[in-house]
Amino acid sequence: MAVRVDLNISLDGFATTTDQTPDNPFGDDWPRLVGAYASTRTFRERVMHDMSGEGSTGVDDAYARAYFTNIGAEIMGAGMFGFHSNLEDPNWQGWWGDQPPFECPVFVLTNRVPRPSLELSGTSFHFISTTPEAALKLALDAAGSRDVRIGGGASVVLDFLKAGLVDQLHVAIAPIVLGQGRQLWSELRGFETAFEVTSEIAESGTIHVTFRR
């Protein structure tokens, strides 16, 4: 059992984008940041439910497959679930439609509680307001012998990293420069000293760096 993070960041270390608008809630930079991942066969199958066999099958796809492997529970923030963009919709059920890709219990850290749990096609969303340590205990109990993933967004990931709660961090470094957003490394000086570090370059130019405790 391990606590894992997978995160897309830019060459200059930003894990968020800042060009969102009401009419374009993801902005133009987000597809650039996650483009290699979103182009994989695994992403198309698990997230888009596209079983055509289209999509890349190289190094990026290997990491996409690993992203979904052996996950028993997930923790995410209110922003990743979509609360920040859908404040006026009491029936909001997340970005993923009726078939979310997680297929495990998901614990959503949010101040918008109490809210009843939500069951969608093998994924259960539980809305909690608590500390990273308490949320992790809930997720570990739910995961059994499998891993827990800290899914995002960047602020939630940083909270868990700074608290020393993560066993494995994988960053996919996209060959783009964003110039602004939430910077991952500025609050983690010396982070690498507690981990074994490996790296691999994908056909897309994405650099996959993995920190394992």
N, C-alpha and C positions, 0 to 999 in steps of 0.2 A: 504493500500500500504506500502511495506517495501523494504528496500535494503538488500539483503541477500548474504551470502557467504557460500559455502560448500567446504570443503578442506580436502584432505587426508594427514595426516602427520604420521611420525614415532614416536616411543616411545621417542626418543631423540629430537623430535620437528622439524625434517626436512621435508619440503614440496616439495622438488625437489630431483632428483637423479642425479648422476654424472658419470655413467658408459656407457653413450651412445657412439656408434661408427657409422661411415657411413653405415656399413653393418647391424647394429642393432640400429636404431635411437631411440628406447625407452629404450634400455639397459635391463639387467636382473633384476635390482632392481625395475623398475617401476611396473611390474606385481605383485611383492611382496607387494608394497605399496598400490595398488588399488585392490588387489585380491578379498577382500570380496565384494566390490562394483561390480566388474566385474562379480562375480559369481551369482548375484541376477537375479531373473526372470525379474524384471523391466529393468535392464541394457540390458539383452539379447533381450528383446522385443524392447526397444526404440532405442538402439544404434546398435545392431547387426541384428535387424529385424528378430529375431528367435522367431516364434510364436508356437514353439513346447510345451510350458509350462514347459520346463526345467529351472532350476535355483532355488536358495534358496528363501524361502518365509518368513523368520523370521524377526528379528529386523533389520538386514542390508537392507532387501528389503523394509521395511517400510520407512527407511530414503531415499532409492533410489526413492521411489514413491514421497515422499515429495519434493525431489530435482526438480522434473519436474512439481509440482503442482503450479498453479496460477502464472506462470512466464509470464510477458508481454514483456520483453526485456532483453537482456543479453549484458554485456560488457566483452571483453576478450582482451588479449594482442597478439602481433604478434607471439610470440612463441607458444601459445596455438593453434592459427590458422595454424601454421606450416611454417610460412615464414622463420624462422631461419634455418630450415632443407631443404628448397626448394628454395634457393635464385636464382637459375638459371632457374626456371620454371615459365615463365610469365603467364601460364595458371593454376597455382595451385589453387585449389578450397577447400582446407582444407582436414582434415584427414577422413571425414565422408562419402565420396562418394556422390551419387546423392540424398540421403535422410538423411540430417543432423537431429539429434534428437531434435533440439531446437524448431522448429515450431513457431518462433517469430522473430522480428528484432534483429539482433546481431551487435553490434558496436565494430569493431576491432581497437584497438589503435596501430597505426603503423606509421613509417616514410616513408613507401612505398606508398605514395600518390602523385599525384592524381591517383586513381584507381576506375573504375566504380563499382557501387554496383552489387552484385551477388545474383540472385534469384534461390533457389533450393528447390523445393517440400515443400513450406510453410515456409521456412527459408530465410530471406533476410540478407545478410552480407553487412555492410556499413563500409568503411575504412576511419578512421579519425585520425588526429594528433592534439591532444588538451590536456587540463588539465583534471584530474579526475573530477573536479567540472563541467566543461563544458560537458564532456562525459556523466556524470550522468544526467544532465539536458535534453540532447537529449534522453537518455534512458527512463527517467521518462515521458517525453512527449509522447513517442512511446508506453509506457506500459499502459497508461490510468489508470484504477483503479487497475490493477494487479501489482505484485511485479517486481522488477528489481534484477537480479542476477549478481554479479561480479564473472565471471566464472574462471578467472585465466589468466596466471599462477601466481606463488607465488609472484613475484615482483609487478604485477598489484594489487593483493589482498592487499599486504602490503601498497601500496600507498593509497588505499581507507581506510584501517583500520587506518593508522596513521593520515589521514585527518579527521577522525571522521565521515565518510560518511556511515557507515554500521550500520544497525539496528539489524541484527541477523547474528551471526557467528556460523556455525556448523562445528566442526572438527571431523573426523573419525580417531581415533588414532590406527594405525595398530600395532600389537605386534611384531614389528621388529626394529632393530637398524641399522641405515644407517651410522652414524659417520661423514657424510659430506653432503654438499648441501646448500640450502637456508634455514636458520633457521627462523621459524615463530616468536617465542616468544622473541628473543633477542632484538628486537626493540619495544616491546610492554609492558614494565614493568608497572604493575598496571592496565592493560587493563580491568581486570575482575571487577574492582570497579564500573564501570558504567553500569554493566549488571546483570541480574538475570542468574545464572548458574545452569544448570541441566546436569545429566550424566546418561548413560545407557550402559550396557555391552551386546553385541550381542553374539550369539552362536559361532561366529567365533573367539571370543576373542577381537574383535574390540571394543574400548571404544568410544562411541558417546557423545561428550560434546557440549552443545549448550549454547551460550551466547545471551540473548535477552535483548534489551534495555528497 
